[in-house]
């Protein structure tokens, strides 16, 4: 896999060049990249804190939980020990499981996935959301048909970091005989970039997600619209 940059796009600036190569595979994050799930996730987090008899953090703090592996965030940000973190995670999952299908797809993203599929470019999901939930979301939105591989966190959290999920997506693609030498990741957070880079994969960050400008430092490119993303992936 290569980390050579294709082109770098300043935020809110349209791409001015045509890709010089065809990507062998495109990996996508889910939350904040394909679906706008922040309000549903933070709502379930607020429910979780309430059920535990704890003060509900501010919206800004809750939003920071969106993206990274939740079990880790509960330990590091909420200060829970292992047992407390698992109890909180189970409360969250029970509540979020009832709301997970409400999140809408970001405008234009379904069209990008459809175009990639039509062009014969393998597409994989690499999300820190539990894989079983991710499959339900894609099925519900009619998007599963565009994915060659759907990889997510395992229910037991043994596979939860973005690096591990990206590695699993690449492994499954390779098992199918698909080259990942020129793979690229599409995400919205610095966690996506770092997890992909750990596997030698460059990242395109989307501005419509939940990241901050500071998180774009290690990205290959940043795009602010689905049209820009389509141009960068397909020319």
N, C-alpha and C positions, 0 to 999 in steps of 0.2 A: 504494500500500500504506500501511496505517496503523500507527502505533505507539501509538495510544491504548490505555491499559490497560483490560482487561475487568474483572478483579478480581485482587487479590493475596492469595495464600493462604500464611500462615506455614507453615513446614515442620511436618509431622505434624498439621496442623489441617484438618479437613474443610471443603470449600467450603460457604459459607452463602448464596450467591447463585446465581441462574440466569443464564446468558449472555444478554446483551441483544441479541446479533446472531447471525446464522448465518455461520460462517466460509466464505469462498469456496473455500478450499483449506487442507489441513493437510499440513505437511512434517514428516517424521520423520527423526531420526538413526537409525543402526543399532546400533552397538556401545555397550552400556550403556543403551540405550533400548528396543530391541526384543529383542536377543539378549544373553545373558550370556556374553561372549566373552573376558573378561579373562584367565582362566587359560590359554586356548589361545594368546592373543596373547603373554602373558609367557613361556609355555613356548617359543614359537618365537623370541622375542627372546633368551632364555637360550641356546638352541641357536646362534643367530647369533653371540653373543659368544664362545662356546666354539669354534666353527669358525674364528673370526678369531684365536684364541689369546689372547684378552683375558679379564680377570677378569669374572665374571658379577656385575652390580650386585645390590643387595638387591631383595627383592620390592617394597618401597615405590618404589624408583627405577624398576624395570621397569614398575610399574603407571602411573607418570606418563607413560609413552610411549603409553598407550592413549587415543586420542581425537584428538590433533593429527596433522597430516600427518607420517608417519614419517620421510620424507627430511629434512624440516626439523629434526625432533627429533634425528636422528643427527648433523646438523651442529652444532646448538646445544648439546645436552645431552651427547653423546658426544665432541664435538670433532673429528669426522671432516671431512676435506676432501671436495670433490665426488666424486672418484674412489672414496675409501674409503666414502663414504656410499652410493653406488650399488652397490658390491660387497656391502656389508652388507645393503642392501635386497633384492638379488637372492637372497642366502642366506636371508634371512627369508621372502621370498615362496615360495621353493621348499619350505621346511619347513611354513610355515603353510597352504599350499595343500593339504597332506595332512591337515590337522586342521580346516579352516575350517567343515566341516559338522557338527562335534560340538557346537557351542555351542547351548544350549537357549534357547527363547523365554521371556522373563520371564512369570510368571503373570499372566493377565488381559489381556495386551497383544494377543494374537490376537483376543480378543473385542472390544476397542476398535476395531481395524482393521475387523473384520467389520461392526460397527455403523455406523461412518462410511461404509463402502461401501454398506450397505443404505439409509442416509439420503441417498445421492446426493451426498455431499461428496467432491470429488476429493482423493485422497491421493497424495503424492509422497515418494519417498525422497531425502534429501540427506545423503550420507555421504562421509567422507574415505577410506573403504576403496575400493580399486579397484572400479570399476563392475562388471567381469566377475565378481569375487568376490562382490559384493553380490547380483547376480542369482542366482548359484548358491545362496547362503544362503536367499534368499526362496523360490526354487523348491523347495529341499529341505524347507523348513518349511511349504510349501503356502500361503505368504502373498502370492505375486506377484499373485494374482488380485485383491487388494484395492488394488493400486497403479496409478494412471493413468500415472505417470512414475517411473522409477528412474534417479536421477542419482548418480554417484559420481566418484571421482578417475579421471583418465585414467591408463593404464598408464605413459605417459611422464612423469607427474607435472606436466605443463603445467597441468592443472587439478587442484589438490590442496587449496588452502585451503578452509575452510568457506564463506567469503564467495563464492568462485568456484563452489563446488558448489551453494550455495543459488541463486545467480544463474542457473546452468544449469537447475536444476529449475524455477525460475520461468519462464525463457525457453521451456522445452518445454511447460509448462502453457499459456502464452500462445499458443504456436503451435497448440495444439489448441482455441483459442477460449475457454479457461477464464480467468475473471477471477482475478487475484491481489491485488486491491485490499484485501481483508480476509483475507489469508493469515496463518497462525500456524505457528511452528516448535515442535516437541517434541523436546527433547534432554536431555542429562544433564551437560554440561560448559559452562564459561564460553565455550569456543571456539564452541559452538553459538549461544549468545546473541550474541556479538560478530559472528559471521559472518552471522547473520540480521539483526541491527540494521544492518549495512552495506548491506543491501538493503531497509531500511525495514520489516522484519517482526519483530513481537514474539515472545517465546519463553516457553514453559512448560517448566520444568525438572522432571525426575522424580528423586525421592530415591533410587530403587533403583539408580541408575547409579553412575558412578565419580567424580563430582565432589565437591567439598567445599562446606560452607555458604558460604564466602567467594565462591564462583563464582556464587552466586545473586543477587548484588547488582543486576545489570542485567536480571534476568529479570522478565517480567510477573507470573508466578506460579510457585509450587513445589507439587508434589503428591507424596504419599507412597504412593499406591496407584493401581492401574488404574481402580478405581471413581471416585476423585476425578478422574482424567484424563477418563474418559468423561463425567462430569457437567459438567466445564468445557468440553468440546468439543461436547457434544450437548444438555446441559440435562437 
